[in-house]
C-alpha cells in the first residue's frame, strides 16, 4: 500500500504542477475577458434571475421554468450543488489550510472568481450540444461538446472514462471517508465499516431510481444543510469579530510571503499555498471539472444561459461565501500552531480540523461536535448520490446507446461497495486519488471548452440582447423551442 501511495503521489505532483495552474487560471482569465468581465458587470442581473427570482411569485418570475428537460432547473441546481457544496467545501477548506497554510484560501478565491466564467462557459456548451438517449432522457456533458463541437470523439471517450472512474474517488470514497472520519472523531470507537454499510444502504435506495429520484432527494436536503452551515458559521464569526481582521491578515500574508507568519512556527512556501488553493478550489466548486454540466444538462430551459447563471451563483456561494466563512471559523477558533506545527508535517487537517473549530466555538464540545459530524456525514451522503448520476452518464456514453442503457444499473450497484471502502480507508491516499482524477477530468475539459468558447460568447450576448435562442437542428428539444416556418406563415 505504501508503494501504491507513493506512486499515486508522484502522479499527483506531476499533474498538479505549474502547467495545470496555467491551464486552470489561464482559461478562466481568457473567458473572463471574452465575457467582458461579467463577474462585475452582470453580477446584479445574475443574482436577480437566480437567488432573488426563487422568492418571487410564479407569475412575476424573470427566469420561468419553460422548455424541454427531465427535471426542473431548481432540481438540476440542487443536484449540482450536492457535488459542490459539501465535504469539498468543509473538509476541503480545512485541508487547504492544514497543508497549504491560510494563504491557500486566497488562491481558492482566485480560482473561484475565474471559475465563474469557466462554469458558465461549460454549462452553456453542454446545454447547446445536448441530446437524448434511447429512453428519451437527456444525455449531455463535456463529452457532448467534445464530440459534436470539436469532432473529437476520442477525447470525449477519454473524458467519459475518467469521469466514470472519478465518480468513485472524487464523488464517493472521499465523501464517505470524510463523513466516517467526522463521526469517528466525535464518537470514538465507532466502526467505520458499519458507517459505510449504513450509508451504502440509504444511497442505494436513492440512486436506484435514477435522476428523478436523486433530484427529488437533494432538492429537499441541500437547502436545509446550506442554511444550517451558513447561519452557524456566520454566528461563530460574528461572536469572534475582533479576531477576524487577524484571520484575514493570515490569509493575505500567507498567499504572497515565502513563509507563513505564525509566530516563527514552520514555513509554508507560496507554491504550496497556490497548489493547495487551486486543488481544493476546483474540488470545492468544481468549475472546469466537467461534472456540473452533466448535472445541469437535464434542466428544463429555453435558453442555455439561464441554467448557466445558476452555475455562476453556485461558485460564488460555495467559494466566496461558504469557504470564506469556514476558513474564518477555523482561523479564529484553532491556533495556527495546532493546525500547522511544521510545513511538511501538518497537525490537524480535513474533517478533524473542521470539527474542532466548531467544538471550540460557543456551541461547545458536545453540541458543536454533533452538529459538525451531522453536516459532514449528510453532505457526504448527498454528494455521493449526485456524483453517482455524473459517473453513470459518463459510463452510459462510454459504452454506447445500447450497452450503456443495459448495464448502467450495475454501475449504480458498484457505487455501494466503493462507499464502504471509502469509509474504512485512509484519508491521505483517497485524497491523492481524487486529486489525480480531478486533473485528468479538468485539463481536457477546460481546454475543449475554451476552444469552443466562441459559441458560448455568442449565446450569452444573444441572451443579454434578448434574442430568441435557436438550437442546433439535431439538438434535444429543437421542435419545442423554435417555431417552424409553416407556423410563422
N, C-alpha and C positions, 0 to 999 in steps of 0.2 A: 504493500500500500504506500510505503514511503517513496518507492521508486516511481509509482504512478503519480503521486502528488508532485514530485519534483519535475516529472515530465510535463504535467499539465501547467505548472507554474512557469516553466520555460516558455511554453506556447503563450501563456497569458502575458508575460513580459514582452514577447515579440509582437503580438497583435495589438497591444495597447501602448506601443511606443509612439514617438513623435509623428510618424506617418498617419496613424489613426487620429491623433489630435488634429492634424492638419485637415483631414477629410471631414471630421465631425464639426469643427469650428468653421473651417473654410466654406463648407457647403451652407451652413447657417448664415454666415456673413453675406455670401453671394445672394442667397434667397431673400435676405432682409433688404438688400439693395434693389433686387428685382421687384419686390413687393412694395417698394418705396417707403420703407420704414414703418410698415403698418402697425407694428407693435406700439408705436406712439400715435400716429395719425388716425388710426381706426380703432384704437383701444376702447373708447367710449361706445362706439357703434357696436362693436363685437360684444361687449358686456351687456348692452341693451337688448340685443337679439338672442342672448343666451340666458344668463342667470336672471336678469330682470324680467325677461319675457316669460320665464317659467311661472312667475307670480301673477301674470295678467289673466284676465278672464278670456275664455276661448275666442270670443268674437273680437277681442282687441289685440290679439297676439300679432306681433310683427313677423314672426317666423313660424307660421302654422304648419301642422303636420299634413302635408299633401304630397302625392306622388307614390311611386312604387317602392316596395320593400317588404321584408319579412317581419321587422319589429319597428316599434316607434323610435323616433330619434332619441327620446329620453332613455329607453331601454338600451339602445346602442351605446349611448354615452356612459351609462352605468356599467355596461359590460366592459368597456374600455377602462373606465375608472377602476374597476375591480383589479386590473393589472397594474395601473399606475399609482393609485393612491392606496398604499397598503404597507406590506412589510418592506418593500423597497424604499418607502419614504421614512418609516420609523427606524428599522434596523439599518437601512442603507445610510441614512444620515449619521447615525451613531458610528457605523463602520468607517465612514469618511473621516469623521473627527478622530476616531481612535487610531487609524492608520496614517492619515494624511495631515492631521492637525486641524485646528479651526479654520485655517486658510482654505481648506478644501471646500468649505461651504461657499466661499466667494466664487470658486470655479463652477460649482453647481448652479449658482445664479446665472453665470455667463452662459453655460450650456443650455440652461432653461430659456434665457432670453432669445437666443438664436434658434433654440429648439421650437419655439412657437412658429416660426416661419417654416422650419423643416416639417413639422407635423401637419400644418395646413396644406403644404405642397403635396405630401404623400396621400393625405385623405382625399383631396380633390382629384388626384390622378386615379386613385382606387375606385372612386365613385364614377368617374368618367369612363373607365375601362371595364366596369363590372359586367357580369353576365350571369346566366342561370346554369344550374346543374340539371341532371335528368329528372329530378323531382320538383323542379321549379323553384328551388331555393337559390339565394344569391351565392355566387362563388367568385370572390374577388379579393385582391390584396396586392402586395408588390409583385407577386408572380404574374398578375394580370397585366400590369403595365410594362413589365419586362418582356412579356411575350408579344402583346398586341401593340405596344408603343415603340419598343426598341427592336422588336422582331428578334429577340434573343431568348428562345425557349430554353436553351441550355442553362442560361443564367437564372431563369425562372425556376428551373428544376433544382439548381444549387441552393437558391434561397429557400425553396419549399423543404428541401432536405434538412437544412439547419434549423428552419422554423419548426419542423416536426420534432427534431431532437431537442431543440431549445425549450420547448414546452415542458419537457421533463426536468430540465435543470433550472432555468430562469423562473418558469411559472409553476413549478411543482416542488422539487426537492428543496430549493432554497426557502420557499414559503413554509413547507412542512417542518423543515429544520428550525427555522426561526420561531415558529409557533410552539413547537415542542420544547425548544430551549427556554422560551419565556415561561412556559408552565413549569418546567423542571427547576428554573431559578426561583420561582415564587413558592412552589410546592416541592421541596427536596424529597427525593425518594420516589417520585412519580416515575412510572415505567414509560419511557419514551416510545417504545414499540407499541404499547397499548394505546397511547395517544394517537399514533399513526393509524392503527387499525380502526379506531373510532372515527377519525377524520375521514379515512377512505370510505367507510360505510356511508356517511352522510353525503360525501362528494359524489359517490356512485348514484345515490338517489336523485341527485340533481342533473348530472351530466348525461345520464342515460336517455333523457328526453330531448337532448339537442339544444339548439339556440333558444327556442322559445321558453323552455324550462329554465335555462340559465338566466335569460333576461328577466323573467318573472321573479327570480330569486334575488338577483343582485340589485334590481331597482327598488327593492324594499330594504335591504340590509345596508348597502353602501351609504345612502344619505344619513342614516342613523349613526353609523360609525364615524362619518366625516364630521357631523355635528359634535359628537362626544369628544373627538380628538382635538378639534379646533377650539372649542369652548374651554376644555380643561387645560390645554396648553396655554391659551391666552390668559386664563385666570392665574396660572403659575407665573407667567411673565409679568403680569401687572403687579402681582404680590411681591415681586423681586425687581421692581422697575429701577431701583437705584443701581443694580448690578448690570443692567442691560447695556449702558454705554461701554463698560469694560468688555463685555462679551463681543460687541461689535468691533472694538479695537483689536481683540484677538483675531477675529476673522480677517480684517483688512491687513493687519500687520503680518499675519501668517501667510497670506496669499502672495506677498511680494518680498518677504525677507527670507534670507537663506537659512535662518534658524528660527524655530518657534520661540517667542519671547515669553517663556513660562518660568520665571524665577531661576533661570540657568539650568533647568532640568531638561536634558536631552535636546536634540536638534532634529528638525524636520526639514528636509530640502524642499525648495519651491517645486521642483519637478515632481516630487511625491505628492504634494498638495494638488498640483494640476492634474496629475494622473488619476488620483482618487476622486477628485471633484468631477472629472469627466466621466469616469466609470460609474460612480454612484449616481451622477446626474442622469445619464442615459438609462440606468437601471431604474431610477425613480420615476421619471416622466415618460420614458420610452420613446421620446421624439427621435425619429430616424431609424428606430429599431425595426420597424415594419410590422409590429404586432397590432398596434392600434388601428391602422387602416383596415385590417381584416375584421376587427370588431365593429367598425363604423360601416362597413360595406353593405350590410342588410338594412340600413336605416331608410325609412320612408322619407323621400325628399323629391323635390322637383328641380333642385339645383345643387351641384356638388359643393358649393361654397358654404351652404347652410350647416350641414353637419361638421364641416371643417372648422367653423368658428367655435364649435364646442370643443374641438381638439385644442384650439388656441387657449380657451378658458381652462381646459384640463391641465395644461402645462403650467399656466400661471398659478392656479390654485395649488397644485401639487408642489411645485418647486419654490415659488416666490412667497407663498403664504404658509403652507404646512411645513415644508422643510425648514423654513426660517424659524417658525415657532418651535419646532422640535429642537433645532440647534440651540436656540436661546434657552430653552428649558434645560438642556444638558449643560451648557456653559455656565449657567447661573446656579445650578444645583450640585454639580460634581466638580471638585477641584481638578485642575489640569494635571497635577502630579499623580492623581489616581488614574486618570484616563490614559496618560502617556508618560510613563516613567522613563522611557528611552525611545529613540527613533526606530530601532529595529525590533524592540520587544514591547509592544504596547500593552497596557494593562487592560482595563475594561473596554469592550467594544461590542458592536452588534446589539442583540436583544438585551443582555445583562446591563449594558450601559444605559440604554433607554429606560429600562425598568428601575434601575437605581435612581435615576434622575427624578422619576415620578415619586418614588418612595421617599426621597429626601425633601420633597415639597410639603406643603401644608396638608396634602392628602394623607400623609403618614405612611408608615411601613406596610401595614396590612391593606388598607383601602387602596393606596397607591399601587401596591404590588398586584392586587387582584384586578384593578382596572387596566393596568398596563398589559398584564397577561391576557386578559379578555380581548383587548384591542389587537394584540399581536396574533393571537390564535384565530380570531374571527376574520381579520384582514387576510391572514394566510389562507383560510378556507375560501373566501370569495375570489382571491387571486388564482388559486388552483382551478376553480371551475371556469373562470374567464379565460385562462390560458389553455384550458382543455379544448375550448372551441377554436382558438387560434391554431393550435397544433393539429387539430382534426382537419381544418380546412387546408393546411399545408399537406397533410397526409393524403387528403382526397385529391388534390391537384397532382401530387406526385405520382399516384397510382393510376390516374386517368378516370374518365367519367364512369366506367363500368366497375372496375375493381375497387376504385376509391369509395364508391357508394356501398358496395357489398361488404367491404372489410372495415369500414370506419367504426362499427360497433366494437370491434376487437381493439382498436386504438383507444377507445374510451375506457375499455376494461384495463388496458396496460397502465393507465394513469393511476390506478388504485395501488398496485404494489410499489410503484415509484414513490407514492406518498408515504407509505410505510417505511421504505428505505431512507427517504429524506429525513423523516422524523427521528430515526435512530442513528443517522450518520454524523460524521464530524463536520463542523461548520466551515472550517478552513478550506477543505478540499471541495466542498459543494459550492462555496462562493467562487473559487477559482474556475470550476467547470462552467458556472453561469457566466462569468466574465468572458471566457473564450467563446461561448455560444453567442453572447451579445455581439461580439466583434464580427463573427462570421455572418451574422444576420445584418448588422448595421452597415458595414462598409459597402457591400454590393448594393444594398437598398438605397443608401444615400446617394451614391454615385449615379445610379439609374434614375432616381427621382430628379436629380439635379439636371441631367441631360434632357429630361422631358419637362423641365420646369416652365418652358415657354408656353406649353398648353395650359398649365395651371395659372400662369400670369394672365393669359388671355381670358380665361374663365372668371378669374377673380375681378378683373377690370370690367368684364361684362356684367357681373353681378352689381357692382357699385354704380354702373351706368344704367342699371335697371333694364338690361337686355334679356330677352327670353332665352333660356338655356336650350340649345339644340344638341341633343345627344348624338352619339355615333349611330349610324344606321343599323349596326348589328348589336347595339348595346341593349342591356336589360331595361325593359320598360319603355322602349322607344315609342311604341304605338300609343302609350298612355300619356306621354309627356310632350308630344308635338302634334300639332294639327296636320291632318292630311290635306293635300292640295284640293281634293274634291270638297272637303268640308270648308275650306277657305272661300270657295266659289259659292 
